[in-house]
Each structure stands twice: as structure tokens, then as C-alpha cells.
Amino acid sequence: MIAEEIRRLLHSRPFKPFRLHIADQAVHTVPHTDYALLNPAGSMMVVMDEAGYFDWISTAHITRITHVGEPQGHEQ
């Protein structure tokens, strides 16, 4: 389940930045645990960018998670 994977990534030590790929082709980077919040039910997330803007994301719309440094293109 996506929520369990996100929760694992947010609590991993050392933390490794990751990207959330969304169904509408948007990509959100989580550079640090301070930039993301997953609700207890695992159905919604808040992701903030470095300028302080944030987006609400339904975890049902997350299609893939990659670590920063991995290619962002679609897998073949």
C-alpha cells in the first residue's frame, strides 16, 4: 500500500529524499520530513515546497515513488 511505503520513507533513518509521482503527471519532491505530513488514515498528504507553498494530495492518486537521484521517467 502506498501509505505504508510513504510512512516507512518518512520514518527511515537516515532520511533519503524522495519524489511522489501523481496520476496527473505532477511530481512532488519531499526533501526532508519537515516538508510532508501523512494523515493517520493514510488517505491524504500535505507536501510543502521550499518556498512554503503546499498541496493536498490523495494517496490514491500517487502512481509511483522514486528516490531523489533516480530517473523520473516512466518505467518501461
C-alpha positions as CSV (number, residue, x, y, z in Angstrom):
1,M,0.0,0.0,0.0
2,I,1.3,3.5,-0.9
3,A,0.5,5.0,2.5
4,E,2.6,2.3,4.3
5,E,5.5,3.0,1.9
6,I,5.3,6.7,2.5
7,R,5.1,6.2,6.2
8,R,8.2,4.0,6.1
9,L,10.1,6.5,4.0
10,L,9.2,9.4,6.3
11,H,10.5,7.5,9.3
12,S,13.6,6.0,7.8
13,R,16.9,6.9,9.3
14,P,18.9,8.3,7.7
15,F,16.2,10.0,5.8
16,K,16.5,9.9,2.0
17,P,14.7,12.5,-0.1
18,F,12.0,11.1,-2.4
19,R,9.5,12.1,-5.1
20,L,5.8,11.4,-5.4
21,H,4.6,10.9,-8.9
22,I,0.9,11.8,-9.3
23,A,-1.6,10.5,-11.8
24,D,-1.9,14.0,-13.4
25,Q,1.8,13.8,-14.2
26,A,2.8,16.2,-11.4
27,V,5.8,15.3,-9.3
28,H,6.3,16.5,-5.7
29,T,9.7,16.2,-4.0
30,V,10.0,15.6,-0.3
31,P,13.5,16.8,0.6
32,H,13.1,16.4,4.3
33,T,10.5,15.1,6.8
34,D,9.6,18.7,7.7
35,Y,8.1,19.0,4.2
36,A,5.4,16.3,4.3
37,L,2.6,15.1,6.5
38,L,0.6,11.9,6.1
39,N,-2.8,11.8,7.9
40,P,-3.3,8.9,10.3
41,A,-5.7,7.1,7.9
42,G,-3.1,7.3,5.2
43,S,-5.5,8.7,2.7
44,M,-4.2,12.3,2.4
45,M,-0.9,14.0,2.4
46,V,0.3,17.6,2.6
47,V,3.5,18.3,0.8
48,M,5.2,21.7,1.1
49,D,7.8,23.1,-1.3
50,E,10.8,25.1,-0.3
51,A,9.0,28.4,-1.0
52,G,6.4,27.4,1.6
53,Y,3.6,26.5,-0.8
54,F,1.7,23.3,-0.1
55,D,-0.5,20.8,-1.9
56,W,-3.0,18.4,-0.5
57,I,-2.6,15.0,-2.3
58,S,-4.8,12.0,-2.2
59,T,-2.6,9.0,-1.8
60,A,-4.9,7.1,-4.1
61,H,-3.5,9.4,-6.9
62,I,0.1,8.6,-6.2
63,T,1.2,6.3,-9.0
64,R,4.9,5.8,-8.1
65,I,7.6,6.8,-5.6
66,T,11.2,7.3,-6.5
67,H,14.2,8.4,-4.6
68,V,15.9,11.7,-5.5
69,G,18.7,10.8,-7.9
70,E,16.7,8.0,-9.6
71,P,15.4,8.7,-13.1
72,Q,12.0,10.4,-13.1
73,G,10.8,9.0,-16.5
74,H,8.2,6.3,-16.7
75,E,9.3,2.7,-16.3
76,Q,9.2,0.6,-19.4
